[in-house]
Amino acid sequence: MLNGMREHQAEQAELRGDCERCFGLCCVALPFAASADFAVDKAAGTPCRNLREDHRCGIHARLRQKGFTGCTVYDCFGAGQQVSQITFGGQDWRTGPPERARHMFDVFPVVRQLHELLWYLTEALTLPAARPVHAELREALEKTEELTGGTPEELAALDVAAHRQEVNVLLLRTSELARAGFKGRKKDRRGADLMGARLKGADLRGACLRGAYLIAADLTGADLRGADLIGADLRDADLTDADLTGAFFLTQPQVNAARGSAGTRLPGSVTRPGHWTAQV
């Protein structure tokens, strides 16, 4: 059991962004618009004005103060280093031909989606209740890993939406099995509009909150143990003193986008954001 946990932690470590091994792809490939999350507009394929020649952010320690909160929320699930070091063999988009840069920027979002699926599949395999589908989950994991190793041409041509749908069928079954152990009615809030909802102290144990809109929701002291949070929008949600122990399919970007406190209990797969301390 201990070895399995260590293996899981090692696998998830590879599914976190490592800027030291990336060529700043998220700062170039992705677009953003001036908003509460970004101070300026930026088109896809155009380097952010804060990106230095060494592919590092010039205001990394002051992103929130400078109006780039969106950057502190984002995580590529390790796609940046995969595309930079594996798919393109360490070749820099700055120094190569324009076609290489274009291919890198096209492939990066695809690999990012595949790596997000790897995160969910890796976690699903740690859930004892999902043992009936572990064999299928391993097969899906292996297939997804194989896809990430494709050539730039193969990745650009991949129907990633179709693959996501195949994997989602398994993740849904995993969720049902994992939440079946919670007594009482399992709340199905899949895709629910809960923006600004007053859910202080709510009993959401074993709830299905897949894709739910929880933007600015008050979840202070809420019990989210064993809840399925895949795709839930937690931007500015208040998780002060909430209990997310055992909540699954929760990602670091979701946690980073929320507000919390020292009393917020999180599953071991994510870390407490540094900016939470300043908010309590």
LINSUL-V126796 format. One record per residue. N is the residue number from 0. PHI is phi in radians with two decimals (* if undefined). Layout:
N_PHI + N_PHI
This chain:
0_* + 1_-1.12 + 2_-1.10 + 3_-1.11 + 4_-1.16 + 5_-1.11 + 6_-1.11 + 7_-1.09 + 8_-1.12 + 9_-1.15 + 10_-1.14 + 11_-1.22 + 12_-1.08 + 13_-1.31 + 14_-1.79 + 15_-2.13 + 16_-1.06 + 17_-2.19 + 18_-1.08 + 19_-1.17 + 20_-1.93 + 21_-2.12 + 22_-1.72 + 23_1.10 + 24_-1.07 + 25_-1.15 + 26_-1.46 + 27_-2.15 + 28_-1.16 + 29_-1.62 + 30_-1.59 + 31_-2.65 + 32_-2.03 + 33_-1.00 + 34_-2.91 + 35_-1.17 + 36_-1.66 + 37_-2.39 + 38_-1.33 + 39_-2.46 + 40_-1.52 + 41_-2.59 + 42_-1.47 + 43_-1.07 + 44_1.52 + 45_-1.88 + 46_-1.07 + 47_-1.07 + 48_-1.12 + 49_-1.61 + 50_-1.41 + 51_-1.48 + 52_-1.11 + 53_-1.58 + 54_1.21 + 55_-1.91 + 56_-1.37 + 57_-1.32 + 58_-2.21 + 59_-0.92 + 60_-1.36 + 61_-2.23 + 62_-1.02 + 63_-1.16 + 64_-1.16 + 65_-1.59 + 66_1.57 + 67_-2.01 + 68_-1.02 + 69_-0.99 + 70_-1.21 + 71_-1.33 + 72_-1.59 + 73_-1.25 + 74_-2.56 + 75_-1.59 + 76_1.02 + 77_1.48 + 78_-1.17 + 79_-1.05 + 80_-1.25 + 81_-1.10 + 82_-1.18 + 83_-1.18 + 84_-1.69 + 85_-1.80 + 86_-1.03 + 87_-1.95 + 88_0.97 + 89_1.39 + 90_-1.48 + 91_-1.42 + 92_-1.21 + 93_-1.24 + 94_-1.71 + 95_-1.58 + 96_-1.18 + 97_-0.98 + 98_-1.11 + 99_-1.12 + 100_-1.03 + 101_-1.07 + 102_-1.13 + 103_-1.08 + 104_-1.22 + 105_-1.29 + 106_-1.37 + 107_-0.92 + 108_-1.10 + 109_-1.18 + 110_-1.16 + 111_-1.07 + 112_-1.16 + 113_-1.12 + 114_-1.20 + 115_-1.11 + 116_-1.12 + 117_-1.08 + 118_-1.06 + 119_-1.14 + 120_-1.15 + 121_-1.08 + 122_-1.18 + 123_-1.00 + 124_-1.27 + 125_-1.63 + 126_-1.53 + 127_-0.98 + 128_-1.15 + 129_-1.58 + 130_-0.93 + 131_-1.02 + 132_-2.02 + 133_-1.04 + 134_-1.09 + 135_-1.20 + 136_-1.14 + 137_-1.09 + 138_-1.10 + 139_-1.17 + 140_-1.10 + 141_-1.10 + 142_-1.13 + 143_-1.17 + 144_-1.08 + 145_-1.10 + 146_-1.13 + 147_-1.13 + 148_-1.56 + 149_-1.20 + 150_-1.27 + 151_-0.95 + 152_-1.18 + 153_-1.16 + 154_-1.18 + 155_-1.15 + 156_-1.59 + 157_-1.19 + 158_-1.51 + 159_-1.19 + 160_-1.14 + 161_-1.16 + 162_-1.18 + 163_-1.04 + 164_-1.12 + 165_-1.07 + 166_-1.18 + 167_-1.08 + 168_-1.03 + 169_-1.22 + 170_-1.18 + 171_-1.12 + 172_-1.13 + 173_-1.04 + 174_-1.06 + 175_-1.07 + 176_-1.19 + 177_-1.18 + 178_-1.56 + 179_-1.12 + 180_-1.37 + 181_-1.56 + 182_-1.25 + 183_1.49 + 184_-1.28 + 185_-1.45 + 186_-1.20 + 187_-1.79 + 188_-1.97 + 189_-1.04 + 190_1.18 + 191_-1.21 + 192_-1.52 + 193_-2.07 + 194_-1.11 + 195_1.21 + 196_-1.12 + 197_-1.60 + 198_-2.08 + 199_-1.04 + 200_1.22 + 201_-1.15 + 202_-1.57 + 203_-2.06 + 204_-1.09 + 205_1.17 + 206_-1.33 + 207_-1.71 + 208_-2.05 + 209_-1.02 + 210_1.14 + 211_-1.24 + 212_-1.61 + 213_-1.93 + 214_-1.04 + 215_1.03 + 216_-1.26 + 217_-1.61 + 218_-1.92 + 219_-0.97 + 220_1.17 + 221_-1.23 + 222_-1.77 + 223_-1.95 + 224_-1.07 + 225_1.22 + 226_-1.47 + 227_-1.57 + 228_-2.00 + 229_-1.07 + 230_1.26 + 231_-1.18 + 232_-1.55 + 233_-1.83 + 234_-1.01 + 235_1.08 + 236_-1.21 + 237_-1.63 + 238_-1.79 + 239_-0.94 + 240_1.04 + 241_-1.33 + 242_-1.94 + 243_-1.88 + 244_-1.00 + 245_1.36 + 246_-1.10 + 247_-2.18 + 248_1.08 + 249_-1.64 + 250_-1.95 + 251_-1.09 + 252_-1.02 + 253_-1.11 + 254_-1.14 + 255_-1.07 + 256_-1.38 + 257_-1.60 + 258_-1.99 + 259_-2.63 + 260_-2.49 + 261_-1.10 + 262_-1.53 + 263_-1.28 + 264_-1.72 + 265_-2.03 + 266_-1.21 + 267_-1.18 + 268_-1.35 + 269_-2.20 + 270_-1.98 + 271_-1.28 + 272_-1.08 + 273_-1.12 + 274_-1.29 + 275_-1.08 + 276_-1.02 + 277_-1.30 + 278_-1.73 + 279_-1.88
